[in-house]
Amino acid sequence: MKEKANLYEFCLPRLDGRKQCLREFAGQVLLIVNTASLCGFTPQYAGLEDLYRQYRDQGFSVLAFPCNQFAHQEPGTAEDIAQVCYERYAVSFPVFAKVEVNGPHAAPLFQYLTRSLPGWFGPRITWNFTKFLVNRHGQPIQRYAPRTSPQKIAPRIQKLLQENQVV
């Protein structure tokens, strides 16, 4: 398989099964997050939604990718995940189908992100709610640990939104 050259070449299924290509987000600042419904960090969905609502009109989006690779904290079906995201946390940003983020079956998007921005302990993602900030040109520019609250990322998002209004 040919290695992807940039973020906008990836197409992935949404939680409802519809395929969505990331080129639809070209020109936006993105925060890509691997999520889980039964994690101690799950309440970060509320903070992610706050960021999305605050900055979406300026060209910002959060993209959530549920993952069951960490202590089986996302064991449910798409319907179970939807209940947590849409009913409990009222998220309005895109939620994609469950993926793997590490190992031989890792989604190509996460292979690309982790190669672009290895963490403290190498490219492997260590837990749920690892966050990747992507600029308006589709370049991954910062990786954040699961413990980093969405609100702490807000100043960097603001700066990226002001740097280039459009690609």
N, C-alpha and C positions, 0 to 999 in steps of 0.2 A: 504494500500500500504506500502510495506517495505521501510523504510528510507534508502537512499543511504549512503554508508559508505565513499565514496570518489568521487572526481570530475570525474574520468575516467569511472564511471558507467552510466553517463548521455549520452543519444542520443537525438538529437534534429534536426528538419528540418532546412535546409539552406533556404535562400531566394528563391532559384529556386525549392524548394520542396524536394530535395534530403535529405535523413536522414544522419546525420553525428554523429558518436560517438566520445566523447571527448577523449577516449583512443587513438585515432589517434594522439593526441597531447602529449602523454606520453613522459616525458623526456624534454619537452620544458618549458620555462618560458612563462606564459600567462598573458595578460592584458584583462580581460573580462569587457565589457562596455555596459551599456544600453544606446541606442542612440535614436535620433529623428531628422527628416529632417527639421522641422520648428522651431527649438529651437535657442535661442541666442548662445548656445554652439555648434551648428552644425559645425561651422568652425573648431572645434577640430578634425573633420575627417582628415583634412590636417596634423595636428600634429601627429595623430595616425598612419597615413600612413608613415610619416617620420620615426617614431620609428620602424615601421614594416620593412621598407626598410633598415634601418640602422642595425638592429639586427637579422633579420630573418635567415641569414646564420649561426648565432651563436646558434640557437635554441630558437627563440622567435617568438611568434605570438600574434596578437590582434584578439579577437573574439567579433564581434559587434552583439548586440541583440536589434533591434528596439522595441520601446515601446510607446504606445499611452496613457499611464496613467497620464501624466502630462500636463495639459492644452490642451489636444488633439493635441499635436505637431507632431504626427506621424499618421495622419488620412488615408494616402493613401494605395494603393494596393502594392503588392510586386513589381510590375513594376514601380510604383512611387518611391518607396524606392530605387530600383536599379538605377533609373535615377540619383537620388541625389548622391548615393554612388559611382557608377561606372563612370558616365558621368561628374558630377560637381566636385567631389573630387578625382576621379581616384583611388579609394581604390583597393588594390589587396589582402587584408586580408579577411578572411572568414566573411561573413555577414549572419546571421541566420534569420529565419522567425520571424515575430513580436510576442512578448511575453508580458505577464503581469509579473511585478516584485514584486508587492505587493498584499496583499489580498488573499482571498480564492482560486483564480484561478491563483495565481503566479506560474510561471514555477518552477518545482522542483529544477532546477539548482539554481535559485535565492533564493529559500527557504534555500537551503544548504549554499549558499554564505553569506546570511544575518544572518543566525544562527552562522556561523563560525566567521564572522566579523561584529558585530553590530556597527552602527555608533554612532555619538554623541547623537542622539535622539532615540536610540534603533535600532532594526534591520531593520525597514522600510527604504526603499530607498526614499529620499526626492525629487529627481529631475533627469532629464535626464543627462547622461554622468557621472554617478557615476561609479567609476572604481575599480576593484578588481584585485590585483596582486597575482599571483599564482606561487609558486616555481616549480622547475623541478620534484618534487615528487608529484605534484597535490595538495599541501596544500595551501589554501588561507592564505596569510601572511600580506597583507596590503590593507586597503580600502581607497580610495581617493575621496574627495568631487568633485562635478561637476565643481567647479571653478578651481580645480587643473589642470593646463595645462599638456598635455602629456610630454612636454619637462622637466618639473620639476620631472617627474618620472624616467627619463633616468638614473640618477646615481644609483638608486636602482636596475633598470633592469640590468645595467652593473655588479653590484656587484653579483646579483643572477646568472648571466650567467657565471661568473668566479668561483663561489663557487663549483659547481659540473658540470663538463663538460657533463656527462651522468648519467642517473639513473642506 
